[in-house]
Structure formats: C-alpha cells, structure tokens
C-alpha cells in the first residue's frame, strides 16, 4: 500500500483502526515530496523535521486514546500566503522571501486543534496574482499530468501537490478562481466557500472583498471534512459571518439544476465543452431536472473584476514599503520605497498596482471603480434570479485544459480570460466547487457546481453524489 495515495477519509479510517501510523503516513508523503519536488516545484518550504515531530505526537495521543479529531495525524499542505507561526510566508515573492510569520492564521489554529500535520508551504503566483503559478519568484510549478503544462493558479502548488500525492489534502485561496481553476487543470476537487464562511484572518490579503480560503482535495468527501473544520465565525475577521454549519441535503427528485446559456462561449475548447455537456447528461440520468437559466451580466464580470481587484490590490500592497516587511534596499526613505518595491515585486504585481492606482485616482474613480461596483450589484442580482429557478448551477470551470508553460505569459489579457467562468462567483460572493468530470486531449476537465449564498453544504452533497455515481474521482497521474 502506497500510503501517500490515500484520501483523508481512507487515511483517517486506517489510523483509527491502528492499521497504519501517522509517522508512516507522513514519511510516505515526505518521500514523495523529496522524489518529485525538484521536477514539479510544488513546495516552496518543506517542514520535514517539524512534520515528523507532529506525526510522532499524533501517534502518541492515539496510543493513549487521546486523539483530537478524525484527521489527527493527517498530513496537509498549506498555500504560502496563509500564516503559520514560525515558518516562512513568502507569498511567492522576493520581497517576502525572508519573512517569518509571527502568528497563526485562524484556519491554521483550527487545524492545529485537530492534530493535523503540516508538510510545508506550497508554491503560488506572486501574492496570488496569476492564473498559472508562473509569476512565482521561486519559479513555475509544473502540472503532474504533463510537466510541460501549467497547473493553473494561483493555488497551483497546492493543486499539483494533491494531484501528485505529495500530500493527503491541502488549503488554497480563491480570489477569482484560484482554487477551482487549478483544481480543474490538475484533476482534483477545489471548493470556494461562500464569502465570510471561512475566516480570512492570517491570509495575506490580495483583494479583501473577494479573497476566500478553501480546501483542495482528492475527493469531495475530503473537501467536506476540511471545510467543516475550517468554516465558522471568527471575531478576528470583520467580514466573518455568524452562520451555523448545516449539512443541507436536497432530494434529487425535487432538485433543479440550472445551466447558464452564457457559459458556453465562443473560443471555448470544443473537447472541454463536449465533456461538460456529457456531465450535464449524467446529472439528468441521476434524476435531477435540468433547466436553462440566464446570467446576462456575467459577460461583464471579468471587466468588473479587473477594476475592483487591482484597486484593492493597490491598497493592500502599499504596506510592502521596505520598512516593516521583508526586503529593504536603499540609502534614504524615498530610496528604500522605490528600490524595495522595484526589486522586490514582479511584473504582474506591479501591473495590477498601477491599474488599481489609476482606477482609484482623482477623475477616474467614478468612471471605473464606482461603475464597476454598480455592475457588481447587477451580477449579484443575476445570480439571485437564477437561484429562484434552480437550486444550483452547472458550468465549466475553465474554458480549456491546462495550457503550455510560457504560452500566455506574453499576453496578460489572454491569461486573464482563463478565469472567465470562475470570476463571477467571487463577484457575487456565492460558493462553488470544481470536480473532475472527464478528460479532454488526455488532460483533466473540471465541472463547476455553483450554489446560492450559504449553500456550501448543498453543493458539496450534490458534487459527492455525482462523484459516487459516476466514478469521476480525480484520476491522478501515478507515472510522473
């Protein structure tokens, strides 16, 4: 048995039955990391000494009958924009390449209380700005299915680590699709919760009104397990909502699934569209009623996103001035500001800072930012109307399968289009999950299931039913 290939549920069962130990499980993951990380570049930091110590402590608790939870001793990977006290948190950037976290993010505190083991911090687009994990200061991550291709972004390191069995599960963050898009491209499960359901405290902010932490896993059941642990109100996060966790189950015969006609667009890969339409037919066979819905303002979502997001980026990135955090270069105050930011930040980060600063500047605020916020309201209203006709929505996650490394880096607008199906969900603040639904050109295709606000558990249950009845569990590439 290759222990690193286990799911969270499988590993938890074997640990409970004392058929395996956390030490053996964690060791198997580190062996896989040491074998593949030079090839895939999925991890920025590897916590081998600390992780093995956490695994030994878990085994000792289990022997004494004092296990903390069902995932006590389960090895996880964490995206490198989520703070873990005493560890590097680089955000994939030169400017934070030597920054050590002084505190735990709330999601990390919750995982520590369960006894989870932390394997390391995963690679990402610099400050989560990208759709391919190519903008990282530490180099691009490779897709385990084909190392000449990207894993998606910005949580590409977490998705690649899960797909290559370099961990049992992982956390990522999603601002415009950064959990779901890499999950789609790597053949894993990725959940973007309702905004406010998972605390953002300790997540390095990109666009504060859009960011959300969520799980990337091998199965939907594993995503449910991690989500139940990390979700919940947090007084440390002013955007956190007081909403009780509810295992909402919808009777199939009464459930309507909407298919937005605007989501099958010109330029979408024909093979991807074919796989998605077959998946929709599978839902019909399961007894769900398929209805057509319309999200007319979704065509403006990408434009809205690339006004709101850079505007918030420009504000959040102001703190990286060479004084408090990371790199500090220069002889006087102005010199420190200019040199630290010029040398410490990459091209994509600088591009978004400039776009946001322009959109918020005097004379342009009303024309760009204010107008984008008004259209954001229309997009939210579109989703509200759609959910009056349907309980959830089905769409593609990505218009294409994983593309070649360097294929889109010279044309930022083409890269931005990679998130065309995921961005509206963040704009509307609703939950969505990407699950594997087949292959196109021998690469994974993700199906996106979107729910109404706070319908997280409902879409997880629908996704799990599809997974169990179709056998569409992520086919991970064992031969890399």
N, C-alpha and C positions, 0 to 999 in steps of 0.2 A: 504493500500500500504506500503510495506517494502522498504523504500527509499534507504537503503544501497544496495539493489539488482539491482538498476538502472544501466544502462550503461551511459557512458559520454554523448552520443547523447541524450538519453532519459532524463537525468537529466537537460541537457542544455536547452532542449525544454520546460520542465516544469518550470524551473527558468525564462526563457524569458517570458512565459505566466503568470508568477506570481502565479502559482498554488501550488508551494512549495517555501520555503526559503532555502538559503544556511545554515542557522543556524539549521533548521530541518534536512537537509540532512547530515550535519557534525555531528550533535548529534546522528543520527541513526548509523553512521559509528563508532563513539566512543563507543556507547552502544554495538555494535557487537564486537569491539576490546576488551572491558572490559569483555565481556562474554567468548570469545574464546582464548584470547592470552595466558593464562596460559596453556591451552591444546595444542595449536599449536606452540607457541613460534615464531610467525611470525615477531613480532616487537621487536627491542632492545630498542628503545626510543619512547615514546608516547608524542605528543605535544598537550595535551588536552586543556590547558589554551590558548596557542598561537593559536591553530587551531580554537577554538570557537571565539576568537577575530578577526581572519581573516575572518571568516564567517559573523560575525556581520558587519564588514566593507564592505564586498561584498554586503550584503543586503541593507545597507545604500546607496551605489553607485547606486544600481538598482532602488531604490525608487526615486533617483534624476535624473534618466535617464543617468547615467554616467558609465555604465558597461564597463569594459576594454576589454572584449572579449567574445566569446561564452562559454568559460569554466570558466568565472568569478564565483567563489564560489564553484567550483567542488573540492571535497576532494581527494587528491592523497597521495600515499605512495612513499617513496624515499629509494632506497638501501643505506645502511650505509657506502658506500665508495664514496658518492657524497656529497661534502661540502655544508652545509647550515650555513650561518654566525650565530654564537651564539649558535649553537647546537652541541651536541656530534657527532663526526665522528669516530667511533671505528674500522671500517673495520672488525668487528667480532673478534678482537684481544685483548689480555690482555695488550699488550704494548701500545695501544692507548685507553684503557678503560676510561681514564680521559681527552682525548684530545677534546678541544672545537674549532670548526672551526672559523677562523678569517675572512673568506671571503665566498662569494657565488660562486659556480660553474656557468659557463655560462648558462647551461641548467636551473639552478635554477633562475638566473636573468631573463631569458626569461619567465619562468612560473610565477614569481612574477609580471611581467609586464602584464600578462593576468588576474591576480587576483585569481589564483588557491590557494586552501587551502592545507596546509601540515599537514597531520595527524601524521607523525612520520617517523622514520628510520627503515628499515626492516633488519632482520637477514640475514646472508650470511656466506659462507665458509670464514675462516680467510684469509684476504687480497685477496679474490676471488679465492683462491686456493682449488678447490674441485668440485665435481660433484653431491653433495648430501646435502649440508648445514649441514653436520655433524662435520666439523672441526671448527665451531664457538666456541670461548671462552665462549659464552653465552648459549651453549647447542644447540642440533639439533632442526631444525624446523620439524614439522610433516605435512604429506600430508593430506589436508582436506578430501580427498576421503577415506582414510584409515590411521588412526593415527599411525599404526604400520609400515608405509612405509615412505620413504623419499620424499620430494617434488622436488628433483633434485637440481642442484646447478650451479654456486654459488649464483644465484639470487633466491634461494628457498623461502626466506622470502617474497619477492615481489610477486612471483607466487602464494604462499599459501594465501597471503592477498587478492589478486584479486579473487582467486577461492572460498574463504570462504566469500566473500562480506564484507571484513574488510576495504575496500576502494573502490573507483569508478574506479580507474586506478592506475598504478604505473610505476616507472622507474627502470630499472636494468642496468647491464653492461655485456658485452659479449666479452670474450677473446678467447674461444674455443668452445662456445655453451652455455654460462652461462645465456642467456636469453631464447634461443629456447628450450634447454633440459628441464629446469623446467616448461616452458610453456606446453610442450608436456606431462610431467608427471602429471601436475595439471589440464589439460584440458582448458588452456587459450590460448590466442594469444600472440606471442612474436616475435618482429621484431629486427633483427640485421642489421642496415643500412650499406650502403657502407662505408668503412673506409674513414674517413675525412669529411663525410657529417654532422656529429654531433660533436660539439666541445668536446674535452676531458679535457678542462681547468677546474680544480676543481674536476676531477675524480682522486682518489688516484690510481696511476699507479701500474699495475701488470706487464704486458708486453706491453710496449708502442706502438710497431708496430702492435699490434693485438687488443688492447682494443677498445671497442666502446659502447657508451651509447645508449639505445633504450627503447621503451615502452613495457610493459606487460599489456594487457587489456582483457576485456570480449568479445569484438568483433573486427573484422578487421576495421570496420568504426572508432571505438575508437582509434585504433592504428594509423590510418591515421590522425586523429585530433591531437594527441600528437606529431606525427612525424613532421607534418607541422609546429608546434610551435618550436620544439627544433632543427630542421635542419637549416643549414645555415653557412656561412663563419664566422669565428671568428679570428681576428688578434692576440688574446691571445694564440692561438693554432697553432704552426708552421706546423702541419700536416693537418690543416683545408683546405678544397678546395673551390675555388670560383666557385660554380655550382648553377645556378638558379633552384629554385623549379619548377618542371614540372609535371602536372597531366597527365602523359602519359597513353593513353588508346589504347589498341590493339584490332582490330576487331577479334572476335572469329574465324571466318571462315579462317582468314589468319594466325592465331597464331599456331605455332608448339611448343609442349611441349616435352622435351627430358627426357627419363628415363635412367639414367646411369646403365649399367648392373653390374657394380662393387658394387652397393649399396645394393644388395640383397645377403648378405654374409652368410657363414656357421656360425652357432651359434646365428643367429637372431631368436627371438621368432616367432614361426610359426603363432601364433594368430595375432601378430603385422603385420607380412608380409601379412596375409590374408586381414586385414583391409586396409592396404596401397594399395594393388592391387585392391580392390573394389573402393577405392577413385580414382585411376587412371582411372578405367572404367567410373566413374561419369564424369570425365573431357571429355572423349570421347563422352558420351551422350550429354554433353553441346555443342559439336561441335568442340572441339579442336582436332587437329591432333597429335597423339602420335607417336614419333619416338624414336628409340633406339640410345643412344649415349655412348661413352666410355670415361672414365676418368682414364686411366691406372695408372697414378702416384698417384692417391688418396690413394692407399694401403700404400704408404709411408708417408702420411700426418701426421698420429699420431706420427710416429717416428721423423719426422721433427719438429712437434710442441713441442715434449718433449726434443728437443735440444734448439730451438730458445726461447721458452717461459721461461724455467729455467735460461737461460743465461741472459735474460732481467730482470728476477726476481732478480737474484743475484746482478745486478747493482742497480735496483730500491730500493731494501731492505737495501742497505748499509747506507741509511740516518737514519735508525732506530737504533741509536747507544747509546741511553740513554742520549744524550746531548740536542738535540733540541726538541724531541717529546716524550710525554708520560712518561712511566715508566723509572726511573733512580735508579739503585741499584749499590752499590759498594763503596769502600773506596778510590780508585785511578783510573786514567783514564783507564788503561787496565782492571781493575776490573769492572768498570762501563760498558765498552763494553761487556765483557764476561757475566756478571751476567744479565744485562738488556736483552740481546738477548736470553740467555739460558732460563730465566724465563718468558720472555715476548712473545716469539714466540712458536707456536705449532709445532708438529712433521711434518706435511705436509709442512709447510712453510720452516722449516729447511731442509727437504729433497730436496726441489726444489732449495734452495740457494746452497746447496752442489753440486747438479747435474749441476747447471749453472756455478758455480765457476770452477768445473772440466772441463766442456766443453770449457771454455774460457782460461784455463790455458796454459802456455807455453808448447808446444809439443803436445797439443791436439786440439788447435784452428782449425788447418787445417783439422784434421781428423773428427771433429764433427761439429763445428759451421759453418765453411766455406762450408763444404759439404752439410749441411742442407740448407743453403741459396741457393745453386745451385739447389737443388731438389725443393725448394720453387718456383723458377722460372719455373721449368718444370710443377709443379702443376698449376700455373697461366696460362701457355700455354695450358694445357689440357682444362681448362675452356674456354679460348678464342676460341679454336677449336670447343668445344661443342656448344658454342653460335653462331657459323657460321651455324649450322644445326638446332638449336632450339632457340626460344625466351626466354624460361625459362626451368628450370629443376625441376622434382618432385622426391623426395626421402623420406624415413622415416626420422624422426627427431632423434629418439632413437631406438636402436635395441631391447629394452624391455620396458615394462611398469615400473612403479615405483617399486623399489625393497625394501626389508625389511630394517629397520634401523639396522645398525651393520653388515649387510650381506656381505659387501665388504670392510669394514674398515681395516681388517687384511691383505688384498691383494691389494696394491696400483695399480698394473698393471691391475687387473680386473676392478677396479674403473675407471682407465683411459680409458678403452675400451667403457665406457658409452658415450664418446664424439666422437666415431669413424665416425659418419655421419655429425657432426657439425664442427669439426676442419678444414676440407679442405676449408670451406667458409672463415674463418678468415685468413688462409694462403694465399688465393687468393685475399682477400680484397673486395669480392663481397657481395651484400646484400642477405639476406634470411629471410623468415618468417615461423614460425611454427604455424599451425592452427589445431584445433581439427577435427578429421575425423572419430571418432567412438570409440568403446570400445573393449578391449581385456581382458578377465578374469575380467570383471567389472571395469576395470581401463582405464583412458583416453589414447588415441593414438594420436600422433601428426604427421601431414604431413608437410614436409618441401618443400617450393617453393623457388628456388634459381634463382636469376636474374643476368644479366651481370652488370658490374660496372656502377653505377649511374642509374640502372634500378629499384630503390626502389619503385617508384610510380607505375610502371607497375606490379610488383609482388603483391603490395597491392591491385590493382584493380582486378587482376586475383583471388587472395585469396577471395576478397569480393564477386565476382561473384559466386565462389564455395560455399561460406557460405550462400549466399542468396538463391541459387537454390537447395541446398541440405538440408537446415535447420540444418547444422552442426555448431551450435553456442554452445560454451562450456557449457556442462551440469554441472552446479556447484552443489555441494553436500549440500542440504539445511538442512540435518539432523544431522550434527556433533554437 
